[in-house]
Amino acid sequence: MNINWSKHNLLPAIAQDAVSGDVLMLAYMNKEAFELTLKTGYAHYFSRSKQRLWKKGEESGHTQKVKDLLIDCDADTILLKVEQKGVACHTGRKSCFFTSVAQGKEVLEQEVNLEDKYSIVDILYHTILERKNDTAQKSWTKKLLNDKELLLSKIKEEADELCVAIDCEDDAQVIYEAADLLYHSLVGLGLREVSPDRVKQELKRRFGMSGIEEKASRVGKIDNW
């Protein structure tokens, strides 16, 4: 059975441990990700948050070697039987499905030190998303997410404090204020659910372009490199 990609341009893809049968994660594939998976033998997906193709484990090293690939009866869902290297979830757990609704708690322990595998920016961003989706959470991050005006005022405040630090304070204060601005900016990205990876992609796109070229490539926006 063939997939009609003109009808379904993005399909759910379930990764399952080929030996234990444990369900590891759910992601999505477009035609290019599907074909790249078949060609390389390693799971590739299309990230809706990053808006790009990604190889599972490209950053963490936690790759998925595909042992078999199945399509369901409607040809609109993909099942990958994989040999998982390391863990499947960015939280450091074996599976992305670790919270029991019936028990009201997490049922899988974290297995790896995330800071050994992911950048602190990615860890912080996903922590912000977890705060956002946790209705019982009470924290400064949650307060910012629930009050957009407060969040916007804090981003402006932290940007101003960084300018002051760069102008007339020592390096330690510059670093401190830059960290504050980065944190509040990440909360803003989390509010909009814009992955920092998309910011990295934009920086990569601009790399090597002059400020004039970059400005000319966009309409109605002002920027200089």
C-alpha positions in Angstrom: 0.0 0.0 0.0 1.4 3.4 -1.0 1.0 6.7 0.9 -0.9 9.4 -1.0 1.4 12.3 -0.1 -0.8 14.8 -2.0 -3.6 14.0 0.4 -1.5 13.5 3.5 1.7 15.7 3.5 2.5 15.1 7.2 1.8 11.8 8.9 2.1 10.7 12.5 5.0 8.3 13.0 5.1 6.1 16.1 8.5 4.7 17.2 8.4 1.4 19.0 11.3 -0.6 20.6 11.8 -3.5 18.2 12.7 -5.9 21.1 10.5 -4.9 24.1 7.6 -3.5 22.1 7.6 -0.3 24.3 6.1 2.7 22.6 8.9 5.3 22.7 7.6 8.5 21.0 5.3 10.0 18.5 6.6 12.4 15.8 5.7 13.3 12.3 7.0 12.5 8.8 6.7 14.2 5.5 7.6 12.5 2.2 11.2 13.7 2.4 11.7 12.4 6.0 10.0 9.1 5.1 12.3 8.6 2.1 15.4 9.7 4.0 14.5 7.1 6.7 14.3 4.4 4.1 17.5 5.4 2.4 19.7 5.8 5.6 18.1 3.2 7.9 17.8 5.8 10.6 14.7 7.6 11.7 14.2 11.1 10.3 11.2 13.2 11.1 9.7 16.6 10.3 9.6 18.8 13.4 6.5 21.0 13.5 8.1 23.2 16.2 11.5 23.5 14.4 9.8 23.6 11.0 12.5 21.4 9.4 13.7 17.9 8.9 15.7 16.4 11.7 17.4 13.1 12.3 16.5 11.6 15.7 19.6 11.9 17.9 21.3 14.5 15.7 22.2 16.5 18.8 21.9 14.0 21.7 23.4 11.0 19.9 20.2 9.0 20.8 19.6 7.7 17.3 16.9 5.2 16.2 18.1 2.5 13.8 15.1 1.2 11.9 14.5 -2.5 12.0 11.1 -2.4 10.3 8.6 0.1 9.1 4.9 -0.5 8.8 2.0 1.5 7.4 -1.5 1.2 8.9 -4.6 0.1 6.9 -5.5 3.7 5.9 -2.0 4.4 4.8 -1.9 7.5 7.0 0.0 6.4 10.1 3.6 5.0 10.2 5.0 2.6 12.8 8.8 2.3 13.1 10.3 -0.6 15.0 13.6 0.7 16.1 16.8 -0.1 18.0 17.0 2.9 20.3 20.4 4.2 21.2 20.2 5.8 24.6 16.7 7.2 25.4 13.9 8.5 23.2 12.7 11.4 25.2 14.4 14.8 25.5 13.6 14.7 29.3 16.1 11.9 29.6 13.5 9.1 30.0 13.3 6.0 27.9 9.9 6.9 26.5 8.1 10.2 25.9 5.0 8.6 27.6 5.9 8.8 31.2 2.9 10.5 33.0 0.1 8.3 34.1 -3.3 9.9 34.1 -4.8 7.2 36.2 -2.0 7.5 38.9 -1.6 11.2 38.5 2.2 11.0 38.5 5.3 10.3 36.5 6.0 6.6 36.2 9.4 6.7 34.5 12.7 7.9 36.0 15.1 10.2 34.1 18.0 8.0 32.9 20.6 10.5 31.6 22.2 13.8 32.5 20.5 16.1 30.0 23.3 18.6 30.2 25.7 16.0 28.7 23.4 15.7 25.7 21.5 18.9 25.0 22.3 22.6 25.1 21.1 24.5 28.2 19.0 26.7 25.9 17.0 23.6 24.6 16.6 22.2 28.2 15.4 25.6 29.4 13.0 26.0 26.5 11.4 22.6 27.0 11.1 23.3 30.8 9.2 26.5 30.0 6.8 24.5 27.8 6.3 22.0 30.6 5.5 24.9 32.9 3.1 26.3 30.4 1.1 23.0 30.1 1.0 22.3 33.8 -2.2 23.9 35.2 -1.1 23.2 38.8 2.4 24.8 38.3 3.2 27.9 40.4 6.4 29.6 39.5 7.8 32.9 38.1 7.9 31.3 34.7 4.2 30.3 34.9 3.3 33.8 36.1 5.0 35.3 33.1 3.3 32.9 30.8 -0.1 33.9 32.3 0.5 37.6 32.1 1.7 38.7 28.7 2.0 42.4 29.6 4.3 41.5 32.5 6.4 39.3 30.3 6.8 42.0 27.6 7.7 44.6 30.3 10.3 42.3 31.7 11.9 41.7 28.3 12.1 45.4 27.8 13.5 45.9 31.3 16.1 43.2 30.9 17.2 44.5 27.5 17.7 48.0 29.0 19.7 46.6 32.0 21.9 44.7 29.6 22.6 47.9 27.6 23.6 49.7 30.9 25.8 46.8 31.9 27.6 46.7 28.5 28.1 50.5 28.7 29.5 50.9 32.2 29.6 47.7 34.3 32.0 44.8 34.7 32.0 41.5 32.7 30.3 39.5 35.4 27.3 41.9 35.4 27.1 41.8 31.6 26.9 38.0 31.7 24.3 38.2 34.5 22.1 40.6 32.6 22.5 38.7 29.3 21.4 35.5 31.1 18.3 37.4 32.4 17.4 38.7 28.9 17.9 35.3 27.3 15.7 33.6 29.9 12.9 36.1 29.5 13.2 35.9 25.7 12.9 32.1 25.9 9.7 32.5 27.9 8.4 34.8 25.2 9.3 32.1 22.6 7.6 29.5 24.8 4.5 31.7 24.9 4.4 31.7 21.1 5.6 28.1 20.9 8.4 29.2 18.6 11.4 26.8 19.0 14.8 28.4 19.6 16.0 26.1 16.8 14.1 28.4 14.4 16.1 31.4 15.6 19.3 29.3 15.0 18.1 28.6 11.5 17.5 32.3 10.9 21.0 33.1 12.2 22.5 30.4 10.0 20.6 31.8 7.0 22.1 35.3 7.6 25.6 34.0 8.2 27.9 35.2 5.5 25.5 37.9 4.2 26.3 41.5 4.5 23.9 43.8 6.4 22.9 45.4 3.1 22.1 42.0 1.5 20.2 40.9 4.5 18.1 44.0 4.6 17.4 43.8 0.9 16.2 40.2 1.3 13.3 41.2 3.4 10.4 43.7 2.9 9.4 46.2 5.5 11.9 45.0 8.1 15.0 46.8 9.4 18.1 45.0 10.4 21.9 45.3 10.1 24.7 42.8 10.6 
